[in-house]
């Protein structure tokens, strides 16, 4: 599967990598499929990237 992102361009991933939120995320109920992408330029942040809308991605940190 290949998804388009605004930050990383085209990204190839396996279907096992997709995280599905049955009810979406708060404020983004229409978006249900996301993937967690490491940021190649930053060791601290990763991105929860929408598979459905390239412009939507949330920075995440490891606790």
N, C-alpha and C positions, 0 to 999 in steps of 0.2 A: 504494500500500500504506500502511496506517495501523497503527502499533504503539502500544501503551499502555506508558508508562514511569512509574516512581514519582517521578522528578525533574522531568520536563518535560510530564507529561500525555500527551495524544494527539499523536503526531508523524507527519506525512505524509512519505513518502519514496518514491523511485523504486526499482525492483527492482535497478537498477545500483548503488545505494548499499550494498546488503547484502554483507557480507563473510562468506564461508562457510569455517569451519574444519572440514575433513573429519573430524578426530579430536577435535574440541572443544578446550577449553583445559584445562590442568592443574588438576585438581580439579573441573572442570565439563564432563566428557566428554559429557554428555547435551545440552548447549547448543552448537549449531553455527552459528547465524546471529546476526550482530552488525552493528551500524551505528555509525559514528563520528560523534558529535554534539558540536558546539561548545557550550560553556557560555556562555550569554548574559550571565552575571553575573561571569565570570572569564576574562580573556584568556590566562591561563597554561594552564589545564586544558581538556581535552576529555574526553568519556566514550565508552568502548567499551560500548555498550548492547546487551544481549541483546534480540533480536527475539522470543524465545520466553518469557522470564520477566521481567516488568516490574521486579521488585525487584533484578535483577542488572545492575550496571554498574560498570566499572572506570575509575578516573581515569587518564588518560594525559597525558604531556608530550611536547612536540617536543624531540628531542635537540639 
